[in-house]
Every structure is written in C-alpha cells, then in structure tokens.
Amino acid sequence: MLQPAPVTDRAPAVRPADVRPLDPIEHLSGASRPPRGNLPVHPILAPAFPGGLRRGGIYHLTGSLTVALGLIAGASDAGGWAGVVGIPDLGIEAAAGWGIDLDRLVLLPTGGKDWTQVVATLIEAVDLVITPAPPRLAPAELNRLTARLRDRRATIVVLGRWPAGSIAKVHAHTERWDGIGDGRGYLTRRHLRLDITERHRTRSVHVELA
C-alpha cells in the first residue's frame, strides 16, 4: 500500500547531498522518456486525471503539495524525468514514499530572479516541472515559455496564485483525517476533495491518502 510521507504537506528539508545538479543539461536531455502521449499520474490520482496530464501546457494547483508529488510519481513510474523548482522544504522521504525515482528527480531550491529562464531550461530536459508561481511574469515571458512547452511537449504544474491561462485549475480541500480518537492522535488517512476546473466546467473527485 502507498505510504506517502509525511502526513502533512510540510516535508523535511532537502539535504545538499540529495540534490541533483541541473548541469550538464546535455546529460539529462539524452535520458529516456515515457512514450509520446499524455503523462500518466499515480493510480490514486487517476480518477481526477483520467487521461493523465496533457503535454505542452500548464496546470494550476492549490491546496496540497502532496498532490503535486503524486503527479510526479506517475511520470516517474513511466520512466520520465521531473524537476522541482523553488520548493526548498520538499522532502526526499515524502518523494520516496510516493515511489518517485530519485535518480530522475532534479531539485532546485530556488528559481531566483531568472525563474522563467530556469524553468525554460529545465523543460529542455524533463517531462514535468513543479514550481510555485513567480511574483511577476510579463506577458512576453509567458508567451515564450508556453511556446517552449509546446515545442518540448513538457508539462508544468504551478503552485499558488497563477493569473494566466492553464489547461486546468485544481484545488485540493482536506475534508478530514482518520486516526485514533476520530482524528485526535496518530493520523492514518487523509481524505481530499479535488475540484478540477477545465474549459469553464468544474468537477469534484474524492481521493484518500493512506
């Protein structure tokens, strides 16, 4: 049974020894990739993304970093590469708990002022990028980034506020925790409702993380 860890969205800090450096990009670019088509997601999240993640675009996710890890897990299981930018407290234990192949995971603690360039460079080498939105993003920068995404057939999942267009908006609501004493004590299971808005229509899916 899947054991995502830890039970909260805040994971242990990444240690320097755990971080795969971005360079050389040529090495990553030569890595094998999943078959062409949508990126698969972890079976727990499949009801929310029945066709997988579409390549060449941006998804907007709020409410749960755990869900983002589940999206990485599906791509990883299919042999894909993923990158995480600007989430320095992402935990290796949490990633491993989802079954993510750490040898195909690139972690960059920050995108800095060159967020667009960092992400654009990374999608040359990986299939999926998870990143918080930058404070500001000029329309011209967004246009160049989306053109690069379509060309490379990569996917970005943006966390937090994102005013620009996206394939879908996903918001995770924690409905309740199961555990000793009706949630008072050791937490064993988390119940989430995912509200997915796509093409101006919203649907809700319930998932459980044990």
Backbone as a chain_set.jsonl record, in Angstrom:
{"seq": "MLQPAPVTDRAPAVRPADVRPLDPIEHLSGASRPPRGNLPVHPILAPAFPGGLRRGGIYHLTGSLTVALGLIAGASDAGGWAGVVGIPDLGIEAAAGWGIDLDRLVLLPTGGKDWTQVVATLIEAVDLVITPAPPRLAPAELNRLTARLRDRRATIVVLGRWPAGSIAKVHAHTERWDGIGDGRGYLTRRHLRLDITERHRTRSVHVELA", "coords": {"N": [[0.845, -1.189, 0.0], [0.432, 2.282, -0.769], [2.385, 4.613, 0.966], [2.42, 7.644, 1.459], [4.625, 10.088, 2.713], [5.569, 12.877, 4.7], [2.646, 12.975, 6.912], [1.721, 15.526, 6.745], [1.735, 18.471, 4.596], [4.117, 19.791, 4.785], [7.339, 18.924, 4.419], [10.423, 17.223, 5.432], [13.451, 19.14, 5.219], [15.327, 19.391, 2.186], [18.441, 17.858, 1.836], [21.735, 18.997, 0.96], [23.241, 16.949, -0.239], [21.308, 15.414, -1.375], [20.408, 16.646, -3.63], [20.16, 16.77, -7.048], [22.334, 18.167, -9.363], [21.634, 20.733, -11.803], [23.208, 20.99, -14.113], [25.231, 18.818, -16.181], [22.973, 19.893, -18.686], [22.907, 18.55, -21.071], [23.356, 15.899, -20.422], [21.037, 15.127, -19.075], [19.182, 15.595, -21.085], [19.619, 13.542, -22.837], [18.434, 11.384, -21.686], [16.175, 8.586, -21.357], [12.684, 8.801, -22.176], [9.151, 8.797, -21.284], [6.684, 7.078, -23.359], [5.305, 8.849, -26.188], [2.49, 10.984, -25.795], [-0.063, 11.566, -23.323], [1.081, 12.388, -19.99], [1.255, 9.902, -17.544], [-0.48, 9.58, -14.362], [-0.247, 8.95, -10.803], [-1.958, 5.989, -9.662], [-3.756, 6.552, -7.516], [-4.51, 9.159, -8.022], [-5.638, 8.985, -10.491], [-8.507, 8.989, -10.971], [-9.041, 11.729, -10.866], [-7.561, 12.72, -12.943], [-8.228, 11.368, -15.525], [-7.235, 10.93, -18.112], [-4.585, 11.319, -17.799], [-1.873, 13.729, -17.558], [-1.917, 16.404, -19.77], [0.457, 17.054, -22.288], [2.642, 19.84, -23.004], [1.58, 22.118, -21.799], [0.229, 24.113, -19.036], [-0.673, 23.399, -15.711], [-2.646, 24.416, -12.935], [-2.298, 24.326, -9.564], [-3.579, 24.296, -6.299], [-3.541, 24.179, -2.72], [-2.402, 21.697, -1.926], [0.672, 20.237, -1.597], [1.211, 17.578, -1.515], [-0.401, 16.384, -3.473], [0.916, 17.289, -5.739], [3.279, 15.8, -5.562], [2.209, 13.287, -6.057], [1.561, 13.577, -8.739], [4.085, 13.782, -9.872], [4.935, 11.211, -9.29], [3.54, 9.5, -11.033], [4.609, 10.149, -13.583], [7.259, 9.489, -13.071], [7.094, 6.74, -12.601], [6.568, 5.871, -15.145], [8.974, 6.136, -16.303], [9.819, 8.707, -16.727], [11.358, 11.997, -16.41], [11.498, 14.456, -13.831], [11.294, 17.811, -12.562], [11.757, 19.985, -9.796], [11.253, 23.205, -8.757], [12.091, 25.827, -6.625], [11.016, 24.939, -4.165], [12.196, 24.543, -1.408], [11.755, 23.086, 0.924], [10.804, 20.638, 0.21], [10.526, 17.222, 0.838], [12.763, 14.461, 0.663], [12.041, 12.034, 1.768], [9.265, 12.14, 1.6], [8.949, 12.164, -1.197], [10.063, 9.67, -1.868], [8.239, 8.068, -0.548], [6.05, 8.127, -2.239], [6.984, 6.572, -4.241], [8.654, 7.719, -6.1], [11.275, 7.877, -8.441], [14.275, 8.778, -7.377], [16.603, 9.157, -8.774], [15.847, 10.268, -11.108], [14.938, 12.758, -10.585], [15.105, 16.2, -10.403], [16.131, 18.703, -8.293], [15.811, 22.024, -7.523], [16.479, 24.481, -5.312], [15.657, 27.183, -5.578], [14.281, 29.428, -7.994], [15.037, 31.968, -8.323], [15.641, 35.338, -9.544], [15.622, 34.8, -12.195], [13.504, 33.131, -12.936], [11.865, 32.377, -15.15], [13.774, 31.739, -17.145], [15.164, 29.674, -15.88], [13.149, 27.697, -15.588], [12.441, 27.361, -18.289], [14.822, 26.344, -19.315], [14.985, 23.971, -17.889], [12.795, 22.467, -18.833], [13.752, 21.623, -21.214], [14.934, 19.282, -20.644], [13.408, 17.646, -18.954], [10.255, 15.963, -18.277], [8.213, 16.894, -16.669], [7.56, 19.686, -14.63], [7.426, 21.011, -11.399], [6.479, 23.865, -9.673], [6.346, 26.841, -7.652], [4.446, 29.775, -8.495], [6.007, 32.612, -10.045], [6.687, 35.899, -8.575], [6.116, 37.939, -10.398], [5.232, 37.958, -13.851], [5.864, 38.709, -17.036], [3.771, 39.275, -19.918], [5.076, 38.707, -22.376], [7.142, 37.019, -21.57], [5.658, 34.85, -20.624], [4.454, 34.02, -23.019], [6.698, 33.154, -24.49], [7.513, 31.055, -22.854], [5.311, 29.261, -22.923], [5.338, 28.629, -25.617], [7.769, 27.265, -25.754], [7.107, 25.1, -24.132], [5.139, 23.785, -25.673], [6.698, 23.074, -27.848], [8.63, 21.348, -26.706], [6.998, 19.526, -25.529], [6.54, 19.275, -22.818], [5.331, 19.504, -19.397], [4.035, 21.782, -17.033], [3.351, 22.197, -13.613], [1.958, 24.575, -11.739], [2.166, 26.016, -8.566], [0.126, 27.671, -6.171], [-0.919, 31.134, -6.556], [-1.945, 31.989, -9.836], [-2.316, 33.91, -12.439], [-2.509, 33.647, -15.175], [-3.474, 31.799, -18.187], [-4.424, 28.304, -18.112], [-4.316, 24.714, -18.532], [-5.951, 23.335, -16.765], [-7.445, 24.105, -13.605], [-6.749, 23.094, -10.377], [-7.93, 22.477, -7.231], [-7.232, 21.495, -3.977], [-8.981, 20.245, -1.244], [-8.802, 19.518, 2.127], [-10.801, 17.273, 3.63], [-11.139, 15.647, 5.866], [-9.29, 13.956, 8.488], [-8.385, 10.627, 9.294], [-7.911, 8.702, 12.249], [-6.593, 7.782, 15.479], [-9.021, 8.099, 17.936], [-11.002, 9.548, 16.445], [-9.498, 11.208, 14.774], [-7.935, 12.512, 16.6], [-4.883, 12.113, 17.59], [-2.641, 9.64, 16.356], [-2.391, 10.152, 12.98], [-3.849, 8.499, 10.274], [-5.031, 8.408, 7.752], [-5.836, 10.504, 5.053], [-8.416, 12.453, 3.744], [-9.231, 13.828, 0.735], [-10.773, 16.334, -1.282], [-10.789, 17.009, -4.627], [-11.191, 19.702, -6.651], [-11.647, 20.217, -9.938], [-11.252, 22.425, -12.483], [-11.933, 22.87, -15.782], [-12.06, 24.083, -19.007], [-14.093, 25.836, -18.285], [-15.778, 24.311, -16.765], [-16.481, 22.604, -13.759], [-15.543, 19.823, -11.839], [-15.742, 17.448, -9.169], [-13.648, 15.317, -7.301], [-13.068, 12.673, -5.063], [-10.387, 11.603, -3.085], [-8.218, 9.365, -1.305], [-5.511, 9.401, 0.912], [-3.261, 7.233, 2.27]], "CA": [[0.0, 0.0, 0.0], [1.186, 3.514, -0.811], [2.527, 5.299, 2.24], [3.018, 8.96, 1.288], [5.127, 10.616, 3.968], [4.879, 12.692, 5.956], [1.201, 13.138, 6.828], [1.436, 16.915, 6.453], [2.334, 18.918, 3.348], [5.472, 20.308, 5.012], [8.228, 17.773, 4.489], [11.77, 17.564, 5.895], [14.228, 19.914, 4.254], [16.221, 18.658, 1.309], [19.848, 17.984, 2.158], [22.528, 19.265, -0.246], [23.691, 15.714, -0.889], [20.193, 14.791, -2.07], [20.005, 17.462, -4.758], [20.855, 16.506, -8.313], [22.6, 19.449, -10.006], [20.99, 20.924, -13.095], [24.161, 20.799, -15.205], [25.022, 19.354, -17.514], [21.664, 19.636, -19.284], [23.047, 17.577, -22.158], [23.25, 14.552, -19.854], [19.629, 14.856, -18.821], [18.44, 15.594, -22.345], [19.793, 12.27, -23.507], [17.782, 10.318, -20.927], [14.962, 8.021, -21.95], [11.455, 9.456, -21.77], [7.973, 7.96, -21.476], [6.144, 7.133, -24.717], [4.583, 10.07, -26.51], [1.126, 10.935, -25.3], [-0.206, 12.209, -22.027], [1.873, 11.864, -18.878], [0.402, 9.189, -16.583], [-0.447, 10.012, -12.967], [-0.327, 7.833, -9.862], [-3.317, 5.415, -9.645], [-4.635, 7.219, -6.556], [-4.994, 10.398, -8.619], [-6.176, 8.718, -11.828], [-9.892, 9.463, -11.147], [-9.053, 13.174, -11.074], [-6.91, 12.978, -14.234], [-8.435, 10.064, -16.18], [-6.404, 10.795, -19.308], [-3.234, 11.743, -17.481], [-1.583, 15.15, -17.753], [-1.628, 16.75, -21.168], [1.77, 17.649, -22.522], [2.698, 21.107, -23.726], [0.801, 23.175, -21.171], [0.385, 24.427, -17.622], [-1.751, 23.134, -14.761], [-2.608, 25.308, -11.774], [-2.663, 23.519, -8.397], [-3.539, 24.954, -4.997], [-4.085, 23.452, -1.585], [-1.719, 20.48, -1.491], [1.925, 19.804, -2.207], [1.15, 16.119, -1.613], [-0.944, 16.05, -4.79], [1.988, 17.514, -6.709], [4.155, 14.636, -5.512], [1.516, 12.2, -6.736], [1.681, 13.792, -10.186], [5.452, 13.392, -10.226], [5.069, 9.755, -9.158], [3.067, 8.841, -12.249], [5.611, 10.333, -14.635], [8.446, 8.74, -12.674], [6.829, 5.317, -12.783], [6.611, 5.606, -16.579], [10.339, 6.325, -16.79], [10.06, 10.1, -17.054], [12.138, 12.866, -15.541], [10.741, 15.574, -13.277], [12.069, 18.837, -11.885], [11.061, 20.789, -8.795], [11.94, 24.488, -8.646], [11.595, 26.788, -5.664], [10.356, 24.333, -3.003], [13.358, 24.03, -0.672], [11.392, 22.173, 2.012], [10.299, 19.362, -0.294], [11.266, 16.154, 1.491], [13.118, 13.253, -0.049], [11.244, 10.948, 2.324], [7.925, 12.246, 1.026], [9.035, 11.733, -2.59], [10.276, 8.223, -1.888], [7.002, 7.432, -0.115], [5.19, 8.002, -3.411], [7.625, 5.698, -5.215], [9.354, 8.51, -7.11], [12.67, 7.503, -8.671], [15.073, 9.959, -7.047], [17.65, 9.326, -9.773], [15.284, 11.034, -12.226], [14.295, 13.934, -9.994], [16.009, 17.345, -10.307], [15.643, 19.629, -7.279], [16.464, 23.331, -7.485], [15.823, 25.161, -4.192], [15.053, 28.459, -5.945], [14.418, 29.875, -9.375], [15.635, 33.293, -8.288], [15.059, 36.366, -10.415], [15.565, 34.273, -13.563], [12.583, 31.998, -12.875], [11.438, 31.96, -16.49], [14.885, 31.101, -17.835], [15.446, 28.405, -15.212], [12.11, 26.727, -15.95], [12.548, 27.094, -19.722], [15.98, 25.46, -19.498], [14.689, 22.669, -17.304], [11.873, 21.691, -19.669], [14.503, 21.008, -22.302], [15.494, 18.014, -20.193], [12.495, 16.835, -18.159], [8.882, 15.872, -18.767], [7.279, 17.558, -15.766], [8.149, 20.632, -13.688], [6.562, 21.505, -10.335], [7.091, 25.1, -9.212], [5.466, 27.957, -7.301], [4.422, 30.852, -9.473], [6.892, 33.733, -9.716], [5.936, 37.095, -8.157], [5.662, 38.664, -11.591], [5.54, 37.289, -15.117], [5.43, 39.559, -18.14], [3.083, 38.52, -20.986], [6.02, 38.222, -23.375], [7.831, 35.874, -20.975], [4.71, 33.735, -20.615], [4.294, 33.543, -24.388], [7.888, 32.385, -24.857], [7.527, 29.822, -22.073], [4.298, 28.335, -23.438], [5.81, 28.146, -26.918], [8.779, 26.246, -25.467], [6.399, 23.924, -23.619], [4.532, 23.065, -26.806], [7.761, 22.507, -28.671], [9.279, 20.253, -25.99], [5.944, 18.63, -25.059], [6.672, 19.124, -21.376], [4.186, 19.978, -18.63], [4.351, 22.496, -15.798], [2.304, 22.335, -12.59], [2.259, 25.778, -10.976], [1.536, 26.035, -7.255], [-0.215, 29.001, -5.685], [-1.666, 32.024, -7.445], [-1.495, 31.965, -11.231], [-3.345, 34.682, -13.141], [-2.529, 33.366, -16.608], [-4.26, 30.656, -18.605], [-3.91, 26.975, -17.791], [-5.15, 23.609, -19.028], [-6.954, 23.09, -15.731], [-7.179, 24.553, -12.247], [-7.034, 22.02, -9.428], [-7.83, 22.914, -5.838], [-7.38, 20.378, -3.048], [-9.554, 20.544, 0.059], [-8.735, 18.43, 3.096], [-12.113, 17.141, 4.252], [-10.958, 15.144, 7.233], [-8.243, 12.983, 8.763], [-8.735, 9.473, 10.121], [-6.864, 8.342, 13.193], [-7.021, 7.394, 16.811], [-9.914, 9.059, 18.575], [-11.642, 10.409, 15.45], [-8.561, 12.202, 14.269], [-7.105, 13.056, 17.676], [-3.857, 11.125, 17.854], [-1.827, 9.305, 15.189], [-3.198, 10.288, 11.771], [-3.605, 7.343, 9.42], [-5.58, 8.537, 6.406], [-6.289, 11.859, 4.722], [-9.465, 12.483, 2.723], [-9.161, 15.053, -0.052], [-11.659, 16.577, -2.425], [-10.126, 17.775, -5.671], [-12.079, 20.412, -7.567], [-10.904, 20.426, -11.185], [-11.954, 23.31, -13.419], [-11.354, 22.765, -17.125], [-12.992, 24.579, -20.016], [-15.184, 26.51, -17.569], [-16.613, 23.34, -16.067], [-15.826, 22.093, -12.565], [-15.976, 18.545, -11.312], [-15.09, 17.131, -7.905], [-13.221, 13.919, -7.145], [-12.589, 12.392, -3.73], [-9.27, 10.659, -3.031], [-7.742, 9.067, 0.038], [-4.081, 9.169, 1.04], [-3.034, 6.458, 3.486]], "C": [[0.881, 1.238, 0.0], [1.219, 4.141, 0.562], [3.171, 6.663, 2.01], [3.445, 9.504, 2.641], [5.697, 11.995, 3.733], [3.398, 12.946, 5.817], [0.804, 14.584, 6.617], [2.139, 17.305, 5.171], [3.745, 19.454, 3.545], [6.394, 19.137, 5.286], [9.582, 18.202, 5.038], [12.564, 18.279, 4.812], [15.13, 19.005, 3.441], [17.653, 18.906, 1.738], [20.652, 18.238, 0.885], [22.943, 18.005, -0.983], [22.574, 15.05, -1.676], [19.856, 15.481, -3.387], [20.842, 17.129, -5.979], [21.097, 17.84, -9.001], [21.962, 19.514, -11.383], [21.943, 20.643, -14.25], [24.831, 19.44, -15.101], [23.656, 18.954, -18.072], [21.763, 18.578, -20.376], [22.888, 16.151, -21.644], [21.794, 14.195, -19.622], [18.847, 14.751, -20.121], [18.555, 14.269, -23.072], [19.104, 11.118, -22.819], [16.541, 9.822, -21.646], [13.743, 8.716, -21.384], [10.284, 8.506, -21.964], [7.499, 8.031, -22.928], [5.389, 8.438, -24.938], [3.125, 9.886, -26.151], [1.077, 11.61, -23.946], [0.699, 11.575, -20.98], [0.946, 11.139, -17.904], [0.527, 9.798, -15.196], [-0.536, 8.784, -12.075], [-1.76, 7.306, -9.815], [-4.266, 6.08, -8.654], [-5.251, 8.482, -7.151], [-5.631, 10.202, -9.986], [-7.629, 9.155, -11.989], [-9.983, 10.966, -11.392], [-8.46, 13.559, -12.428], [-7.021, 11.711, -15.079], [-7.604, 9.864, -17.441], [-4.951, 11.106, -19.056], [-3.089, 13.244, -17.658], [-1.256, 15.413, -19.213], [-0.261, 17.406, -21.268], [1.623, 19.007, -23.212], [1.924, 22.232, -23.092], [1.038, 23.265, -19.683], [-0.871, 24.041, -16.854], [-1.54, 24.031, -13.548], [-3.15, 24.539, -10.574], [-2.541, 24.344, -7.132], [-4.032, 23.975, -3.931], [-3.326, 22.242, -1.119], [-0.455, 20.217, -2.284], [1.947, 18.289, -2.375], [0.613, 15.679, -2.967], [0.115, 16.244, -5.871], [2.958, 16.344, -6.735], [3.519, 13.444, -6.211], [1.579, 12.334, -8.251], [3.078, 13.436, -10.672], [5.578, 11.876, -10.25], [4.615, 9.033, -10.417], [4.064, 8.948, -13.381], [6.854, 9.521, -14.337], [8.264, 7.251, -12.925], [6.885, 4.917, -14.252], [8.001, 5.81, -17.167], [10.689, 7.752, -17.113], [10.922, 10.811, -16.024], [11.244, 13.992, -15.052], [11.692, 16.55, -12.608], [11.188, 19.603, -10.925], [11.884, 22.05, -8.57], [11.283, 25.32, -7.556], [10.799, 26.218, -4.51], [11.453, 23.721, -2.147], [13.006, 23.063, 0.441], [10.722, 20.902, 1.52], [11.147, 18.234, 0.274], [11.545, 14.964, 0.599], [12.297, 12.074, 0.465], [9.843, 10.957, 1.748], [7.921, 11.758, -0.423], [9.195, 10.219, -2.691], [9.018, 7.477, -1.465], [5.996, 7.262, -1.235], [5.787, 7.064, -4.464], [8.347, 6.438, -6.319], [10.801, 8.053, -7.211], [13.536, 8.747, -8.465], [16.215, 10.187, -8.032], [17.158, 10.113, -10.983], [14.506, 12.244, -11.718], [15.343, 15.028, -9.809], [15.4, 18.346, -9.336], [16.47, 20.906, -7.292], [15.778, 24.153, -6.4], [15.144, 26.468, -4.563], [15.252, 28.734, -7.424], [15.045, 31.254, -9.462], [14.92, 34.271, -9.199], [14.898, 35.869, -11.839], [14.64, 33.063, -13.635], [12.225, 31.485, -14.268], [12.544, 31.219, -17.212], [15.216, 29.756, -17.219], [14.439, 27.343, -15.633], [12.209, 26.372, -17.433], [13.721, 26.175, -20.024], [15.665, 24.053, -19.007], [13.769, 21.834, -18.188], [12.533, 21.178, -20.942], [14.903, 19.586, -21.943], [14.497, 17.105, -19.495], [11.091, 16.876, -18.756], [7.909, 16.722, -17.965], [8.047, 18.463, -14.808], [7.08, 21.06, -12.691], [7.222, 22.752, -9.767], [6.037, 26.08, -8.712], [5.513, 29.02, -8.393], [5.39, 31.951, -9.071], [6.066, 34.936, -9.285], [5.357, 37.868, -9.328], [6.072, 37.876, -12.832], [4.974, 38.13, -16.251], [4.762, 38.721, -19.223], [4.044, 37.954, -22.021], [6.782, 37.004, -22.861], [6.932, 34.646, -20.978], [4.536, 33.161, -22.011], [5.489, 32.701, -24.829], [7.913, 31.045, -24.127], [6.514, 28.818, -22.613], [4.678, 27.802, -24.818], [6.865, 27.063, -26.727], [8.131, 24.959, -24.956], [5.798, 23.11, -24.756], [5.579, 22.386, -27.658], [8.385, 21.282, -28.025], [8.287, 19.221, -25.465], [6.139, 18.271, -23.586], [5.438, 19.718, -20.702], [4.69, 20.678, -17.373], [3.126, 22.473, -14.895], [2.728, 23.492, -11.692], [1.479, 25.747, -9.668], [1.24, 27.468, -6.833], [-0.953, 29.821, -6.725], [-1.065, 32.018, -8.85], [-2.56, 32.665, -12.079], [-3.498, 34.332, -14.61], [-3.369, 32.131, -16.913], [-3.598, 29.334, -18.247], [-4.836, 25.928, -18.393], [-6.276, 23.336, -18.053], [-6.486, 23.705, -14.431], [-7.623, 23.452, -11.292], [-6.873, 22.57, -8.02], [-8.13, 21.737, -4.923], [-7.911, 20.878, -1.706], [-9.368, 19.315, 0.954], [-10.072, 18.37, 3.827], [-12.032, 16.596, 5.664], [-9.74, 14.227, 7.272], [-8.86, 11.832, 9.545], [-7.576, 9.17, 11.049], [-7.447, 7.964, 14.527], [-7.901, 8.494, 17.388], [-10.518, 10.043, 17.605], [-10.739, 11.558, 15.023], [-7.708, 12.835, 15.336], [-6.096, 11.982, 18.08], [-3.041, 10.885, 16.605], [-2.711, 9.303, 13.95], [-2.84, 9.191, 10.78], [-4.078, 7.523, 7.987], [-6.119, 9.959, 6.212], [-7.292, 11.786, 3.58], [-9.435, 13.851, 2.042], [-10.294, 15.12, -1.055], [-10.911, 17.462, -3.408], [-11.186, 18.386, -6.572], [-11.273, 20.782, -8.801], [-11.755, 21.253, -12.127], [-11.221, 23.294, -14.752], [-12.41, 23.155, -18.13], [-14.274, 25.091, -19.365], [-16.169, 25.548, -16.909], [-15.823, 22.753, -14.906], [-16.418, 20.76, -12.158], [-15.182, 18.248, -10.058], [-14.821, 15.643, -7.811], [-12.7, 13.757, -5.719], [-11.485, 11.342, -3.782], [-8.87, 10.484, -1.58], [-6.238, 8.788, -0.005], [-3.844, 8.455, 2.349], [-1.575, 6.467, 3.872]], "O": [[1.922, 1.278, 0.655], [0.2, 4.196, 1.25], [4.347, 6.841, 2.325], [2.702, 9.392, 3.616], [6.256, 12.258, 2.668], [2.919, 13.121, 4.696], [-0.363, 14.852, 6.331], [3.022, 16.591, 4.695], [4.499, 19.564, 2.579], [6.236, 18.438, 6.287], [9.873, 19.396, 5.11], [12.36, 18.039, 3.622], [15.628, 17.991, 3.929], [18.038, 20.05, 1.98], [20.28, 17.738, -0.176], [22.992, 17.989, -2.213], [22.837, 14.219, -2.545], [19.087, 14.941, -4.182], [22.071, 17.196, -5.948], [20.144, 18.59, -9.209], [21.771, 18.493, -12.044], [21.519, 20.104, -15.272], [24.987, 18.944, -13.985], [23.24, 17.803, -17.939], [20.83, 17.804, -20.587], [22.351, 15.292, -22.342], [21.364, 13.085, -19.936], [17.952, 13.916, -20.247], [17.668, 13.912, -23.848], [19.168, 9.986, -23.298], [15.935, 10.541, -22.44], [13.759, 9.171, -20.241], [10.386, 7.529, -22.706], [7.876, 8.952, -23.652], [4.896, 9.051, -23.992], [2.592, 8.777, -26.195], [2.075, 12.164, -23.483], [1.042, 10.396, -21.062], [-0.057, 11.712, -17.478], [1.521, 10.456, -14.888], [-0.865, 7.695, -12.546], [-2.699, 8.096, -9.918], [-5.465, 6.167, -8.921], [-6.384, 8.836, -6.824], [-6.118, 11.163, -10.58], [-7.98, 9.656, -13.057], [-10.91, 11.426, -12.058], [-8.81, 14.595, -12.993], [-6.014, 11.046, -15.325], [-7.3, 8.726, -17.798], [-4.156, 11.154, -19.995], [-4.074, 13.948, -17.884], [-0.425, 14.731, -19.812], [0.118, 18.217, -20.422], [0.638, 19.282, -23.896], [1.626, 23.221, -23.763], [1.914, 22.599, -19.13], [-1.989, 24.32, -17.288], [-0.411, 24.36, -13.184], [-4.316, 24.145, -10.559], [-1.531, 25.012, -6.91], [-4.826, 23.075, -4.204], [-3.567, 21.774, -0.006], [-0.503, 20.0, -3.495], [2.619, 17.77, -3.267], [1.109, 14.714, -3.549], [0.201, 15.452, -6.81], [3.413, 15.937, -7.804], [4.207, 12.675, -6.882], [1.643, 11.335, -8.966], [3.242, 12.861, -11.748], [6.245, 11.317, -11.121], [5.24, 8.054, -10.826], [4.341, 7.964, -14.067], [7.443, 8.928, -15.241], [9.177, 6.58, -13.405], [7.206, 3.775, -14.579], [8.196, 5.678, -18.375], [11.736, 8.011, -17.706], [11.178, 10.305, -14.931], [10.34, 14.432, -15.763], [12.766, 16.167, -12.143], [10.013, 19.843, -11.202], [13.066, 21.978, -8.233], [10.065, 25.5, -7.555], [9.982, 26.927, -3.921], [11.629, 22.502, -2.154], [13.861, 22.289, 0.871], [10.136, 20.162, 2.31], [12.374, 18.29, 0.196], [10.669, 14.509, -0.135], [11.9, 11.209, -0.316], [9.29, 9.902, 1.438], [7.016, 11.035, -0.838], [8.537, 9.57, -3.504], [8.751, 6.381, -1.958], [5.172, 6.348, -1.191], [5.145, 6.796, -5.48], [8.63, 5.86, -7.368], [11.474, 7.863, -6.198], [13.524, 9.66, -9.291], [16.742, 11.296, -8.116], [17.962, 10.574, -11.794], [13.543, 12.69, -12.342], [16.354, 14.814, -9.139], [14.27, 18.792, -9.535], [17.685, 20.871, -7.096], [14.604, 24.493, -6.547], [14.152, 26.839, -3.935], [16.248, 28.331, -8.024], [15.522, 31.669, -10.518], [13.765, 34.074, -9.578], [14.129, 36.439, -12.614], [14.948, 32.082, -14.312], [12.283, 30.282, -14.523], [12.296, 30.182, -17.827], [15.515, 28.8, -17.934], [14.816, 26.228, -15.993], [12.076, 25.203, -17.796], [13.623, 25.315, -20.899], [16.037, 23.066, -19.641], [13.943, 20.619, -18.283], [11.939, 20.384, -21.671], [15.18, 18.773, -22.825], [14.714, 15.894, -19.444], [10.782, 17.703, -19.614], [6.911, 17.212, -18.495], [9.062, 18.058, -14.242], [5.97, 21.425, -13.077], [8.4, 22.715, -9.413], [4.947, 26.151, -9.279], [6.5, 29.142, -9.119], [5.579, 32.201, -7.88], [4.875, 35.005, -9.587], [4.243, 38.387, -9.255], [7.113, 37.22, -12.858], [3.758, 38.248, -16.407], [5.144, 37.569, -19.428], [3.848, 36.835, -22.496], [7.042, 36.066, -23.616], [7.375, 33.541, -21.291], [4.475, 31.942, -22.174], [5.32, 31.66, -25.465], [8.285, 30.024, -24.704], [6.833, 27.636, -22.745], [4.375, 26.656, -25.149], [6.867, 26.061, -27.442], [8.56, 23.86, -25.309], [5.935, 21.888, -24.793], [5.384, 21.267, -28.133], [8.645, 20.286, -28.701], [8.691, 18.153, -25.004], [5.933, 17.132, -23.17], [4.608, 20.354, -21.351], [5.643, 20.231, -16.734], [2.004, 22.698, -15.348], [3.726, 23.405, -10.977], [0.276, 25.483, -9.66], [2.024, 28.375, -7.111], [-1.54, 29.277, -7.66], [0.154, 32.04, -9.025], [-3.589, 32.071, -12.397], [-4.504, 34.679, -15.229], [-3.908, 31.497, -16.006], [-2.378, 29.251, -18.099], [-5.987, 26.213, -18.722], [-7.42, 23.13, -18.456], [-5.286, 23.817, -14.178], [-8.739, 22.942, -11.393], [-5.807, 23.069, -7.658], [-9.151, 21.066, -5.071], [-7.365, 21.808, -1.112], [-9.737, 18.204, 0.574], [-10.434, 19.296, 4.552], [-12.767, 17.031, 6.551], [-9.234, 13.785, 6.24], [-9.755, 12.041, 10.364], [-6.412, 9.352, 10.693], [-8.663, 7.843, 14.677], [-7.558, 9.675, 17.331], [-10.556, 11.242, 17.882], [-11.161, 12.711, 14.926], [-6.827, 13.633, 15.015], [-6.424, 11.058, 18.824], [-2.769, 11.826, 15.859], [-3.672, 8.538, 13.874], [-1.665, 8.978, 10.479], [-3.572, 6.851, 7.089], [-6.766, 10.526, 7.092], [-7.043, 11.131, 2.567], [-9.592, 14.887, 2.687], [-10.72, 14.106, -1.607], [-10.452, 18.547, -3.049], [-11.982, 17.672, -7.181], [-10.329, 21.567, -8.722], [-12.843, 20.838, -12.525], [-10.048, 23.654, -14.839], [-13.522, 22.627, -18.115], [-15.382, 24.819, -19.829], [-17.275, 25.944, -16.541], [-14.641, 22.44, -15.046], [-17.636, 20.586, -12.134], [-14.067, 18.743, -9.898], [-15.652, 14.818, -8.19], [-11.969, 14.615, -5.225], [-11.629, 10.314, -4.445], [-9.143, 11.337, -0.735], [-5.759, 8.034, -0.852], [-4.17, 8.974, 3.417], [-1.199, 5.862, 4.876]]}, "num_chains": 1, "name": "protein.A"}
